[in-house]
Amino acid sequence: MKNPEIKAHYIDEELLQPTDPIAVILIGAGGTGSQVLTALARMNHALTALGHAGLQLTLWDDDTVAQANLGRQLFAPSEVGLYKAQALIARCNRFFGTHWKAVTKKFGRDTGGNLPIHSRATLYISCVDSAAARFGIAEILTALSGKTHYRNAPKYWMDFGNSRASGQVILSTIGTIKQPCSKAFTTVDSLPFVTSEFGELLNRSEQQDDTPSCSLAEALEKQDLFINSTLAQMGCALLWNLLKDGQLLHRGIFLNLEGFRSQPLPL
C-alpha cells in the first residue's frame, strides 16, 4: 500500500548497471575534497567488486599545497609546493590502481566566457569554500543541462560546505530524473540546487574570514580538525547508498560536531 507521506528518489536507471564507468567531476582538493577523493576511491573499488562499472573521476583545483595544509588536509611534507590536484590524484592512482585525472585550474568559464573543456560528467561533487564558487558551478550546470549527449549527460550535483565545527552536504538533480512507478512511496524526480534552496544562507556565510592560514594552529581556529573528514564520510555514505541500493529517502545531512548532532534532510 502506498504511503503518500513518504517520499523517495530513485536513481537514473542508466547508473544502476552502466556499461562504462560513471564520469565524476570533483571540484576542490582542500580539507573536504581530499577526504572525499579517498572515499570515492574506496567506493569505486567496492562498486567494481559488486559488478558495477565504477567511477572515472577528474579532480579540479588550481591551488598548491602549503605548510599550513599539513595535518588537517591529506598532504605530506614532501608535497608542499605541488598542485593539490596532481599530488592527490598521483597518490590515489598508485594506491588504488585507478586512472583518474587532475586539472590544475579553477572549474569555471574561461576568459572568453566559454564552458571549461572536459566539463561534462554525470556526477558533480563540489567542495568549495565560497558562495560565489557555488553560484558559478550552478550556472555552468544549468547551461550543461540544456544540451543532450549520449554519454555523460549531467544528472546529479552533490555539494559539501562547512564552517568551523558544522557543515552540510546536499544532493541535487540536474534537471529531472525519470522515476519508476512505486506502490510504496511518492517519487520525487527533481531535487533543487543548494544555491536555489539555501541561496540567502550561502550569501550570509560569505562574511567569514577566508584569508590563507600561515600555520596549522591558525587553520584550526577556522575549521576543526575532524569536521571535513566526518562530513566527507557521511556525504559519501549517502552517495554509496544511492549507487548501491538505487534509491534515497533523504537527500542531505546537516552536521554539528560541537553537539555531536546530525540531522538528515528529507526529500
PyMOL commands that set and color helices and strands:
alter all, ss='L'
color gray80, all
select helices_A, chain A and resi 13-15+31-49+67-69+77-79+84-96+131-145+194-197+199-207+216-222+227-245
alter helices_A, ss='H'
color red, helices_A
select strands_A, chain A and resi 7-10+22-27+55-60+101-103+123-126+156-162+166-173+186-187+247-248+250-256+261-266
alter strands_A, ss='S'
color yellow, strands_A
deselect
rebuild
show_as cartoon
